[in-house]
């Protein structure tokens, strides 16, 4: 009984100690951003001037290459061709197979070239497309291609009306997080660079200006990589010699979802692909897709095995071939902050950040090699930012940041790798001035102290109980139930024992009485005796069975009988002083 009480209070004590040590500590999770899939609205200038700016139609080929770089399953593409009106339009369509890409590309076939340009109308159409069909689980983006400034025809609407559409579109894009990438094809010097830069910078996008359409495939590659926080890796450009030349393709880790190999050239080329086991892979084949045009070739490898691959490239002698690698990753960056319930000036906050794929934490430590991560802490009151380099632990990044001032803060982690970069969603915390009295803490301390006092009292009680002396003696008679023969009385002094003694001991540990070991005697109040029976034996007094499982009091001159089960004997015990 007392053991149970002791264990209960001990458990309570441990609970309070734990609460004291960890009170107020809880994790704060930064949300994860899914940057592996996109919703892209591609808005293309189809004005008459494009015939001179892009006589080879490289802009459309560059768009086709952008589509080829998109994931075989999951990305969504919408197309808009515009002049001073919308010439062609295709809403966001989710790619579910490689054939879907072909159907999207076909929309650009036979797009007429007409005069005039209405950038306001183009932007409004691109933003509305995303607003209508954008999935919250994907990263939105708009690409605007133009070779000039807003140039309205005689029968078109006014410049003021176009500007109103532009400003409304930019406000929506900024509020809803639609970055707009602008490309200015400045062949004749008429591109309004300031206008394009205003559009991109106000929405978190980027502006690209080029004098030749030949650069468009490279620009679209950079936009694709930037939108998904990927990096373009160049294994080295080639000057073709008419023979097959080797290009080393290193697949860095097992988390590469798709490997995109683009080859930009003035002429068509031939390619062969050797996998990491030295085996030539058919192009195209299962999990290997191949696209080719007049200005580019694209190889996409689905879930490539980690290791060194070889691409063999054959081109017309003297042709300059630019090789780009973009690795698509299905990765998310998680951030966890462990903080007190209330944070105060000069407190520290612990940070842990790690990568996940398909909701599972990344197990391949190779992906962390060569990567760096840092915490960005922004004071929302002063807009000042601070940066803390996190320690690469091999499978996570960790660090501790001291909050020097009372303020509202925004925290996020940025990871930079060789082939990709990732950014966690932001977490917001409030830091207060130091609380003069932490009442919660003192309440916990008080509870712990009370628990310690109670524990001490219980321990003292148990100690005294365990060392309490018996008084008096017992007379023991043993009866054989089969023969009714009674043994001579045995007198056992109890004052030689402390705390407790079992019947087996009183019977001088005779083996046949072993079951009597679970019948225990303890000192009671007023010199009485307590018998406790946790065996299968029966205890009776005056011929009536008594429940001694929790203890039964025997007074002076009382007699009890105990019937043993394993042997046909009963034991009579009389207690007296």
N, C-alpha and C positions, 0 to 999 in steps of 0.2 A: 504493500500500500504506500509506504513511504518512499520506496524507490520510484513509483509512478509519479508522486508529487514532486520529487526531486527532478526527474526527467522533464516534467512539464515546465517547472520554473526555469530549468536550464535552457529549454527550447525558447521560452519567452525572452530570456536574457539575450540569447544569441540573435533573436529577431530584432530586439531593440538596438543591440550593438550594430547590426547590419544597417538598420535604418539611420542610425546616427552617422555612420561612416559614409553612407551613400545618399543621405537625404537631399532631395532636390536634384539629383543627377539623372539626366535623361538624354537620350540621343535626339539630335535634330537632323533630319535627312534633307539634303538638297535634292530637288526633283531631278530626274534624268531626262535628257533631251534625246529624242530619236532623230539622229542625223543620218540614218542609213537609207532613208527613202525621201523622195522629193515630189512636190507638186510644182511643175514648171510651166509657166505661161510664156511662150516664145512669140514675141511681137516683131514682125519683119517689115521693113520698108519695101514697098513695091512701086514706088514712084518711077516716073519715066527716066529720071537721072541715073537710076541704078544700072541702066543699060551701058552707060559710060563708066560708072564707078566700078562695076562688077560684070564686065562683058562675058566672063567664063561661067558666071553663076556659082562662084565659089561660096557665096553666102549661104545658099541652100545646101551645098555639100557640107559646109561647116555645121549647119543645123542637123543634117543627117548624122554626122559624126557624134554630135552631142546626144542624139537619140540612141545611137549605138553604144555609147558609154553608159547609158542608164541601165539599171538592173533589169535582168531578163524578166523579173517578176516583182511587181510592187510599186515602181515609180509611175507617175502619171504625167502626161504631156498634153498641153493644149497649144494650138497654133492660130495665129492671127496674121493675115497679110493686109496691109493698109496703105492707102494714099491719103487723099482728103476724105475718104470713106473706107469702110471695111470691105475689102475685095473678097477675101475668103476667111472663114473662121471655123475652127474645130474645137469643141469643148474639151476639158480635161478628160483624158482617157487613160485608165489604168492598164499598164502593160502586164499581161498574164502569160505571154509567150513571145518567142522571138518573131513570130509571124505578125504579132500586133504592131511591132515596130515598123514593119513594111507598110502596113495600112496607114499608119500615121504619116510616114514619109510621103506617101502617094498624094497626100492633100496638097503638097507643094507643086505637083505637076501642073503645067499649063496655067500658072498664075499670070494674069495679064499685067503689064507694066503701064501705069497711067501717070499723068502729071499730077503735081501738087503733093503736099505733105501736111498732115494734121497730127502732130505729136500728142496734143491734148486728147483727141479722140482715141488714138492708139493706146495711151496710158489708161484712159477710162475703161476701154474694152478689156485690157489685160487684167486690171484690178477687179473688175466685175466678174471675170471668168474665175479667178481665185475665190472671190467672195461667195460665189454660187456653189462651187464644188470642192473647195479645199478641205482636206481631211486634217483634223487637229493632230493626228499621229504622224504627219509628214511635215517636212520642212518646205515652206512655200518660197517661191522665187519668181521673178519676172526678168526676162531678157528683152531689152529694147534695142533694135538695130536700125540705124538711120544714116543716110549719107548727106544730110543737110539739116536745115532748120525748118521750123514751121513755115510753110509756103502755101498759102491757100489760093485756090483758083477763083475765077470771077463769079462762078455760080455757087461757091461754097459759103459757109457761114463766116462770121467775123473772127479776127484774131482774139478779141475779147472773149468770145464764146469758147474758143479753143483753150485759152488760158484758164478760164473758170473750170473746165473739165480737168485740166492738168492739175490745178491746185487741189481740187476735191479728191482726185485720185491719189495724189501724194499724201494728203492727210489720212486717208483710209489706209494706205500702205504703211505709213509710219505708225499709226495707232495699232494696227493689227500685225505688225511685224513681217511685212512683205518686202524684203530687200529687192531693189530694182538695179540690175546691172545694165549699163548703157554702153553701146558700141558705136563709135562714130567713124564711119568710113569716109575719110577726108580726101578723096582723090582729087577733087577740084577746089579744095580749100573752103568750101561753103558750110561745113559743119559748125554749128553753134556749140562750141566746147563748153562755154559757161552754162548753157541751159542743160546739157547732158550731165555735167558735174553736179549741178544743183539737184537734179532728179535723183542721182545715185547717192550722193552724200547725205541727203535728207532722209533716206530710207535705209541706210546701212549697207548699201551696195557698193559697187566700184564702177569706175569709168575707164574705158579703153578707147584710145584714138589711134587709128592707123591710116596710112596713106595708100595702102594697097590691100585688095581683097585676099591676096595670097596669105596674109597673116591671120585671117579669120579662123581657120581650123585651130591654130595654136591658142587664139584668144578664147574660143569656146571651150577648149580643154581647160584653160585656167579658170574660167567661170565655173565650170562643172566641179573642179577640184575645190575651189574656194567655197562654194555653196554647201558642200558636204564635209568641209574641214579635212580635206585630203591634200596630199602633196604630190606634185608631179616629179617623178624620179626619171632622170635621164641616164641610161646606161652608156651613152656615147653615140654621137651622130656618125653617119657613114657617108663616105664618098664612094659611090658604086664603081666597081671595076669590071662589071660584066660577069663576074663569078659569084658563087655563094660566099657570103661573109658572115662570120659568127658574131652574134650579140648575146652576151651573158644576161640572163634574166633570173634574178634571185627572188624566190618567194620566201619572205622573211619569217613567217610563222604560220601556224595552223588556223589562224582566225581570219585569213584573207577569204572573203566571200566571193569576190570576182577580181580577176587580174585583167586589166585593160591595157593592151599593147597597141598604141597607135603609131603609124609610120606615115609621115607627111613627105610628099615628094611631088615633083613636077610630072613624073611619068609613072605608069603602072609598074609594079614590082612583083616578084615571086617570093614566096616564103615557105620555109619548112620549120617544124617545131619538134624539138627533142626534149623529152621530159626529164625529171630528176633521176630516173633510173637508166638513162641513156637510150630509151626507146623512142623511135619516131612516132609522133601522133598525127593521125589524119586530120586535115584541115579542109572543111569542117568535119566534126564528128560529135559523138555524145559529149556534152559539157564543153565543147569548143566551137565557138561561133566565129564566122569570118565575114567581114563586110569590105567591099572594095569600091572605089570611085576613081575619078580622074586625078584627085588631089590627095587622097588618103587611103590607107588600108587599116583595118581594125581587127585585131584578134581578141576575143574575150574568152577567158578560161574560167569556168565555174568551179569553185572549191578546189583550187589547185593544191597539190601536195607541196609541203614545205621542202625547200631545197633549191639547188641550182639547175635551171633549165637553160636551153640554148635555142635561140632563134636564128635561123639561117636566112639571110636576105640577099636577093639577087636583083640588081637593077641595071639600067642602062649606064654604061661607062661615063663617069663624070657627073652623074646626077647626085645632088645633095639630098640625103635621106635623114630626116629628123625622127628620132625614136623617143617616145614618151611612155612611161609606165604610170598608171594610176590604179592603186589597189582599193577596191571597195571593201569596207569593213562594216559588219553589223555589230557595232560597239556602242555602248553607252557609258558615260562617266558618272559614277555615283560619288556623292560627298556626304559624309556623316560628321556632325559636330556634337561632341559631348560637353554639356554645359550645366552649370548650376541652374536651379529653378529661377533664381534671380541673379543676374550678372551685374557686378559693380566695377567701378573704375579700378584699374590695376589687376583685375582678375585675368586669368589665362583660360583660353578655350582650346581644346584638343581637336585636331582634324585628322580624318582618315579618308582617303579617296581611292577608288579602285574601279576597274573596268568590268562590265558585264556584257554577255551576249545571250540573246533569247531569254533574258531574265535570270541567267545563271552567272555567277561570278567566274571570271576567266581563270582557268587552271594552268594554262600554258605560260610559264614565266618568261619565255622568249620574247613575248610581245612587250614586256616592260624594259628589255635591254635597250639602251641607247635613248630612253625617254626621260624627260624631265617634267616636273609638275610644280606649280606654284599657286599659292593662295592670293587672291586679290581681295583686299578689304577696302570698301568704300564707305567713307563717312557721308551719310545722306544729308547731313546738315551743311557741311562745308564743301562737299563734292570732292574732297581730297581722297586719293587712293594710296594705299600702301601695299607692298608686295612681300610675301614670305615664301622662300624656296622650301619645298617639301622634300623630305628624305625618301629616296627610292628604297623600299624594303624588299624588293624582288617580286612581290605580288600585290603591292599597294604603295601609296605615298602617305607619309604621316608627318605631323608637325604640331607645334603648339604656338599660339599667338597671344601676346599680352595686349589687353584692351586698355590703352593708356588714358582715354577720356570717356566721360559719360556722353553717349550719343546713340543715334540709330545707325546701324551698320548693315551693309549688304556684303555677303561673302560668297565667293564662288571659286572653283578650282579650274585651272587651265592646264591641260596636258599637251606637251609638244613631243612628237615622235619623228622618226625619219620619214615615215610614209603617211602620217595622218596627225591631226591635232583634234582634241576634244575639249569640250567645255561643259561643266556641270551647270545645272540651273542654280539660281541664286537662292540663298537662305537669308532671312532677315532676323536680326536680333536687336534687342534694346539693352543698353548698358546704363545703369543708374549710378548716382553718387552713392558713396558708401553708407549703408544703413547704420545708424548709431547703435542700435540694439537689434540683434538678430533673435527675435523672440522665438521663432520656430526652433532655432538651434538650442536655446536654453531650455525649452520645453522638453526636447529630446534628451538633453543632458539630465534634466530632473527625473524623467521617467527611468532612465538607465540607473541613476543613483538609487531610486526607490526599489527597482528590481534587484540591485545588488544588496540592499539592506534585507529585503525579503529572503533572498537566497542565503544570506548569512544566518538569518534566524532559522531557516529550514535546516541548514547544515548543522547548526548547534543542536537543534532539537533531535535530528537524526543521530548525531554523535552521542548525545546523552541517552537516547533510547537504546542505542547499540551497546552501551556500557552500563545499563541499569542492572543491578543485582537482583537475583531471585531471593525469596524467603521461603522457609518451610521445606517440606518434603512431600514425596508422593509414595503411596503404597501401590505396588503392581502385582496383579494376579493374572495368570494365564490359564485359560480354560480350553481343553480339547473338546471341540463341538461334537465330535463323533462318539467320544467315550464319557463325556461330561466330567472327566478327571480334571481337577484344579491343581495347579502348581502351588508350592509354598509361597507365601507373600515375600516380595522383594521391596526393600525400603531404599529409596534413592534421595539423597540430599540434593536440593536445588541450589543452595547458596554458593556452590562451587562454580556455577556457570554465570556468564554475563550475556545480556541481550536476548539470547534465544538458545534453545536446545531441542533437538528432534527426538522422537520416540525411539528411533533406531539406536541413537547414542545411549539412551537410558537402558535399552535392552542389551547393552554391551556389544553392539555391532554384530550380533549373531546373524549369519548370512540368510537364514530362512525368514528373518523378519525385515528384509531389505525394503519392502514396500512401505514400512513404517517410517522411512526416511522423510516422507512428505507430510508427516504429521508433526507440527512444530508447537512448542510451548514458549510463551513469552511472559515477562512480568507484567501484571495489570495494575489497576488502581487499587488503593486500600489493601495492599498485600494479596490481592486476588491473582488468579492465574488465567492466561488467555491461551486457548487451544485453537490452532488454525490448521484445517485439513484441506490440502490440495491434492489428495490421493483419491483413489476409487474406493477406499475403505469407508465403512459406515460408522458414524459416531452417534450414540444415543445416551439419553439420561433418563433414568427411571422408566426404561422401556420404550421411550419415545425418541424417534430420530430427530436430531438437531442439525441445523445448517451451520457448519463451522468453516465454510469456505472462506469467509471474510473475517473470521475470528469469533470465538464463543467464550464467554466469561465463566470460569469455574471459581466458585467461592469456597471458603474454608469449609471442609468436611463434605464437600460435594463429591459425587462419584459419577464417572462416565465410563461407558463401555465402547470399545472399538473392535469392530469385526473385520478381520483381515480377509481378503478375497483369494489370494493365491494359496493360502494354507487354511485348513479348517480349524481356526483358533480365534478366540476372542480375548481381548485384553481389558481388564478392569483396572481403572486408575482412580484412587482416592487421594484428594489433596487435603493436607492438614499442616498446622504450624507446629 
